[in-house]
Amino acid sequence: MPRPIRAAVSPGLGKPPVIEDLILADPEPDEVVLRIEAAGICHTDLEVARWTPTPRVLGHEGAGVVVATGSAVTGLSPGDRVVATFGFCGECPNCKGDQPAYCFDGPALNFEGKRGTNTPALTRPDGTAIEGAFFQQSSFATHALATMRNCVKVPDGFPLPVAAPLGCGIQTGAGAVANQLAARKGRPLLVIGAGAVGLAASMAGRSIGCDPIMCVELDASRRDMATSVGATHTLDGANPDWPEQVLMLTHGGATAALDSAGTQATFRGSLAALHAGGRLGVLTLPGAFEDPIDHPGGMDFMTKTIVGVVEGDAVPKTFLPTLMKQHLAGDLPVDRLITPYRFADIAKAFEDAGNGSVIKPVLTFEDEHVADEHPRDARI
């Protein structure tokens, strides 16, 4: 039967989230109910909260425990610890071809919260529907519905607050370098921005053995963080000559570059800092360039590759366990990026994430589950 929960509702148009009592629908055959223990806040959450015109529950880096399963769920049982990632259908040609990030139904599943029966995942006690199933989870809540496809098991002992941001931001940065940009041992990697995505990219570059690893960032403290997690050189983004500095450091340009800032200036600079045959990954959703994107033209167009980065082109079932192993081995120190916040303080966490005073806020739910008996519900 439907489950009373507490969830942070973003009212829309940039207003801060407010915690409310809501009702979570029963799981559909392919869905599971998660008791959320930790949830990362990503800039996608902030941006969608700004432009959405109607109330909705966001959150797409959730980690928790399975407490109930739909009738057709396989591979997951009550009591399993999992991290939830992006939604995908599992049936389209891209999903079957190990490219779930490019699922034909991806926008509807992730940004529109589509469910199989098109019934609302969340309602207020009076029956009013609230937009949910964001990225097939809406994890800014004590409990959430996810699908058996977008849940990945977390080993016993692995901290769920560290697992949570692996589901999107860390996966995106590390996956971009490992899967999309042809980053190679001994070849230069350029990373624009030292947020969670950019720092994950620097970590991945160090794990691969890229050299040098250069990070361009405006904030001095974040440049220091980049150095500590993998960058061999940091450049002040306020200096317009940073592309020339990259060319000098690399004796000709970077082999791979990831632009996690998403502005015209960083796009043009990153492209200029590549050598012929180099590859640039751009990460701009949900924002956009201030002006129409410049066509590079000339030899840049003929000899360099530009790719859009979506979830690091990852196959979560295999890539997320790899990231967990790298963290345990000390090669992916995600914990150093995290600032924990109680779920009750989500509005403050949104504010701090928005003004850049923290890198990766992660909500924790211990206070919300004190009276929870953690039932191991039967299959629904």
Secondary structure as UniProt FT lines:
FT   STRAND          3..10
FT   TURN            13..14
FT   STRAND          18..24
FT   TURN            29..30
FT   STRAND          31..40
FT   HELIX           43..51
FT   STRAND          56..57
FT   STRAND          62..69
FT   TURN            71..72
FT   TURN            78..79
FT   STRAND          81..84
FT   HELIX           93..96
FT   TURN            97..98
FT   HELIX           100..102
FT   TURN            104..105
FT   HELIX           106..110
FT   TURN            116..117
FT   STRAND          122..123
FT   TURN            125..126
FT   STRAND          129..131
FT   HELIX           134..136
FT   STRAND          143..147
FT   STRAND          151..153
FT   TURN            156..157
FT   HELIX           160..163
FT   HELIX           164..167
FT   HELIX           169..175
FT   HELIX           176..180
FT   TURN            185..186
FT   STRAND          189..192
FT   HELIX           196..208
FT   STRAND          213..217
FT   HELIX           220..229
FT   STRAND          233..236
FT   TURN            237..238
FT   TURN            240..241
FT   HELIX           242..250
FT   STRAND          254..259
FT   HELIX           264..272
FT   STRAND          274..282
FT   TURN            285..286
FT   HELIX           298..303
FT   STRAND          305..308
FT   HELIX           311..313
FT   HELIX           316..328
FT   TURN            329..330
FT   HELIX           334..337
FT   STRAND          338..342
FT   HELIX           343..345
FT   HELIX           346..355
FT   STRAND          360..364
FT   HELIX           366..369
FT   TURN            370..371
//
